[in-house]
């Protein structure tokens, strides 16, 4: 009788045991339930895909050449003569130019964000893990760099280098130079975030155990600590891309960013501000692309932050 009772109790306990979920599984489930974040992801993915496929869309869908000018067709309104978004002041198809401008704007923002993220994560882990003099020097440099307004510093760099006619036909011209400068000046915030998390993680039991079994500092930093920074990496990447799109657009709008004949959403706004009365679509559509893209990226960053937060209560 006692044995039967014990078996019944064991079966009852086993039936009540629930299988726990990993943080990744839980975060993915929360993201699937977050309809706003999913919509934002779809919008950004669609814009990226359309920009990447701009040559195919231009040739097989629009049947135009985005570089071809025709003054007789200047300032055509939307849906006129087969031009879905009309034409600009030189008669070029506005939709085709918008897609190619997306390649430049999104390409600069994504590449510069990844560059700043790589620098920020590397320095943040190293300074947080080792501490000491290295940490003091890096933090002093970050504090000094942050004391200068970043946009003001970018204006100086752009005016002195990127738009300098004496440096034409050098590697310091074009979008690649803008990517380099944006990436090299935008890593400080990421470094501080990663350093703070590393200072906390390096005292955890699993890090102490890894050191005890002889793991090298490189292995501890990039195999044991770095995977625990994934949430920070994803959130920072999404927010940085949105911020860099705004910075690139502002620089291009001021004439200190991407230079003609290349098109970006920012310099398309610059070129069209003089023709607002003749072609309002030339101003509204590039501005709308910037607003929608940045808003969706901020929504994605906010959604990912909520999804990976262990304190979030599921509904």
Secondary structure by P-SEA (a helix, b strand, c coil): caaaaaaaaaaaaaaabbbbbcaaaaaaaaaaaaaaaaaaaaaaaaaaaaaaaaaaaacccccccccccccccccccccccccccccccccccaaaaaaaaaaaaaaaaaaaaaaaaaaaaaaaaaaaacccaaaaaaaaaaaaaacccaaaaaaaaaaaccccccccccccccaaaaaaaaaaacaaaaaaaaaaaaaaaaacaaaaaaaaacccccccccccccccaaaaaaaaaaaaaaaaaaaaaaaaaaccccccccccaaaaaaaccccccccccccaaaaaaaaaaaaaaaaaaaaaaaaaccccccc
